[in-house]
Amino acid sequence: MEEQQARAWDEAATTYDLEADHGLADPSVRAAWTALLARHLPTAPSHVADLGCGTGSLTLLVAGLGHQVVGVDFSEQMLTRAKAKLKAHPDIGFVRGDAARPPLRDHSYDVVLSRHVLWALPDPAAAVDRWTRLLRPDGRLVLIEGRWSTGAGLAADDVVSMLRGAGRVPIVERLADPSYWGGPITDDRYVVVGSAARPDGE
């Protein structure tokens, strides 16, 4: 099943970046995503795992903000395009693997970043638990998700519950601004940031 999905994404790679929020070719869309990442990532430099990185559009923005990034995706064609985008950043690495079970070392990252990945996984809660283990003690999850107008996706409350179950403190920011998407949207899109719980329980 995973190989079938990988082949499907390989085929999609050729046109994937045509969507405004995928390729980020429009300067205003790119600026909106850059500002979002700058707001929710720690002070650079930090170590970021971009899971389900696709063609590397967010990976490129994170690298441009001064962070060290590793991108993970199970589509070889997506990774080929991502590597081309990051050719000016030879220190940025990519790994072929399943975003649900990324082949990365535990306790090695300040941030786990994903966009529109969690909703498509067979067991999102298990993925959140796995992703949490990748983090250093003060690390955070930055999960960009949505509940699509088709009925698919994840409600923000569901993601919040998963993060709380993994011992994180979640904060939700809605992403209704058309600048992120290249035009108006009719569904619920958001980012949930899950930080480590403080010793006092806050």
Buried (B, 14 or more C-beta within 10 A) or exposed (E): EEEEEBEEBBEBBEEBBEEBBBBBEEEEBBEBBBEBBBEBBBEBEBBBBBBBBBBBBBBBBBBBBEBBBBBBBBBEBBBBBBBEBBEEBEEBBBBBBBBBEBEBEEEBBBBBBBBBBBBBBEEBBEBBBBBBBBBBEEBBBBBBBBBBEEEEBBBBEBBBBBBEEBEBBBBBBEBBEBBBBBEEBEBBBBBBBBBBEEEEEE
